Amino acid sequence: MASYPHIVRGVNGPLARADLGLYRLVRSAARPPASDAVRRFSSLGEHAALWLVLGAAGAVLDTPDRRVRWRRGAIVVGATYLANTAIKLVFRRRRPEVDGLPALISTPTRLSFPSAHASSSFAAARAYGGLVPSAPLYATAAAMALSRVYLGVHYPSDVAAGALLGLVAGSAAR
């Protein structure tokens, strides 16, 4: 049984229980072959790679008057990823370890709060919105964030905090 203090440090109340309950609901839905596809999709977000490549491609291929915005967006996405890493070192929340629901992928660290996949994805959606249609960017960002809970490496509150961080950071690129 997962203990609540590692979910939200020092909190054992309804919020922590809801976080764990939602985690169990999403994580227990994982089944092959869908879990294989989600794993592959989620790997595109490692170290913000998908979003940095998109920004670099826009900075090279788009019209000269829009290239500076693509570059600024890519810089913000990279900075968001680095800020997320620093925040993880402050909070030091451990990744989920729930009986019967093991993680379906490995991760570079055991720290989970906030989700770097969520923060870099939502930073990119915000920063690149207006350069390309926003709806597909936000849909991809949401799918990327949800994939982390589905694969068992983040609690829902990890991805919510990451998404919020990304939205705020991504606004700096607009």
C-alpha positions in Angstrom: 0.0 0.0 0.0 1.3 3.4 -0.9 1.9 5.8 2.0 0.4 9.2 1.7 3.3 11.4 3.0 5.3 10.7 -0.2 2.4 11.8 -2.4 2.1 15.2 -0.9 4.8 15.7 1.7 3.2 16.0 5.1 -0.4 15.7 3.8 -2.6 12.7 4.5 -6.0 14.2 3.8 -8.6 14.0 1.1 -6.4 15.7 -1.5 -3.7 13.0 -1.1 -6.2 10.2 -1.2 -7.9 11.7 -4.3 -4.5 11.9 -6.0 -3.8 8.3 -5.2 -7.3 7.2 -6.3 -7.0 9.0 -9.6 -3.6 7.5 -10.1 -4.9 4.0 -9.5 -7.8 4.6 -11.9 -5.7 5.8 -14.8 -2.8 3.4 -14.1 -5.0 0.3 -13.9 -6.3 1.0 -17.4 -2.9 0.3 -19.0 -3.1 -2.8 -21.2 -1.0 -4.0 -24.2 -0.9 -3.1 -27.0 -2.1 0.4 -26.0 0.5 0.6 -23.3 3.2 -0.1 -25.9 2.0 2.8 -28.1 1.7 5.1 -25.0 5.3 4.2 -24.0 6.6 5.0 -27.5 4.7 8.3 -27.6 5.8 9.3 -24.1 9.4 8.7 -25.0 9.2 11.5 -27.5 8.9 13.9 -24.6 12.1 12.8 -22.8 14.2 15.8 -22.0 11.6 17.9 -24.0 13.0 16.5 -27.2 9.8 16.6 -29.3 9.3 20.2 -28.4 12.8 21.3 -28.9 13.0 19.7 -32.3 9.7 21.4 -33.3 11.1 24.8 -32.2 14.4 24.2 -34.0 12.5 23.2 -37.2 10.3 26.2 -37.0 13.3 28.5 -36.4 15.0 27.1 -39.6 12.0 26.5 -41.9 9.5 29.2 -41.1 9.5 32.6 -42.7 12.2 35.0 -41.5 9.8 37.3 -39.6 8.6 34.3 -37.4 11.9 32.6 -36.8 12.7 34.7 -33.8 9.5 33.6 -32.1 10.3 30.0 -32.8 13.8 30.4 -31.3 12.4 32.2 -28.2 9.9 29.5 -27.8 12.5 26.7 -28.0 14.6 28.6 -25.4 11.7 28.9 -23.1 10.9 25.2 -23.5 14.5 24.3 -22.6 14.6 26.7 -19.7 11.3 25.2 -18.4 12.8 21.8 -18.5 15.8 23.0 -16.5 13.6 24.9 -14.0 11.5 21.7 -13.6 14.6 19.7 -12.7 15.6 22.3 -10.1 12.1 22.2 -8.6 12.2 18.4 -8.4 15.4 18.8 -6.3 13.7 21.1 -3.9 10.5 19.0 -3.4 12.1 15.6 -3.7 8.7 13.8 -4.0 9.3 10.2 -4.9 7.7 8.5 -7.9 4.6 6.3 -7.3 5.3 2.9 -5.8 1.9 1.3 -5.6 1.4 -2.4 -4.9 0.1 -4.3 -8.0 0.6 -1.3 -10.3 4.3 -1.1 -11.2 5.7 1.5 -13.5 5.7 0.4 -17.1 8.9 2.4 -18.0 12.1 3.4 -16.3 13.0 7.0 -15.5 16.3 8.9 -15.2 15.5 9.8 -11.5 13.2 8.8 -8.7 11.8 12.3 -8.4 8.4 13.1 -9.7 7.1 16.6 -8.7 6.5 18.3 -11.0 6.3 16.3 -14.3 8.9 17.5 -16.7 7.0 16.0 -19.6 3.9 18.1 -18.6 5.9 21.3 -18.0 7.8 21.2 -21.3 4.7 20.1 -23.2 2.5 22.9 -21.9 5.3 25.4 -22.2 5.6 24.5 -25.9 1.9 24.6 -26.5 1.7 28.1 -25.1 4.9 29.3 -26.7 4.3 27.9 -30.2 0.6 28.7 -30.2 -0.1 31.3 -32.9 2.7 29.9 -35.0 0.8 26.7 -35.6 -2.8 25.8 -34.6 -3.1 25.8 -30.8 -5.6 23.0 -30.5 -3.3 20.2 -31.7 -0.5 21.5 -29.5 -2.6 21.5 -26.4 -4.1 18.1 -27.2 -0.6 16.7 -27.7 0.6 18.3 -24.4 -2.4 16.9 -22.5 -1.8 13.4 -24.0 1.9 13.6 -23.1 1.0 14.6 -19.5 -1.6 11.9 -19.1 0.8 9.3 -20.5 3.0 9.7 -17.5 0.2 8.7 -15.1 -0.9 5.9 -17.4 2.7 4.6 -17.4 2.9 4.8 -13.6 5.7 7.3 -13.2 3.7 10.4 -12.0 0.7 11.2 -9.8 -2.0 13.4 -11.3 -0.9 16.3 -9.1 2.6 16.0 -10.6 1.3 16.5 -14.1 -1.1 19.3 -13.0 1.7 21.2 -11.4 3.9 20.6 -14.4 1.2 21.8 -16.7 0.7 25.0 -14.7 4.5 25.6 -14.6 4.6 25.1 -18.4 1.7 27.5 -19.1 3.2 30.2 -17.0 6.7 29.7 -18.5 5.4 29.4 -22.1 3.7 32.8 -21.7 7.2 34.4 -21.6 7.8 33.4 -25.2 4.7 35.1 -26.6 
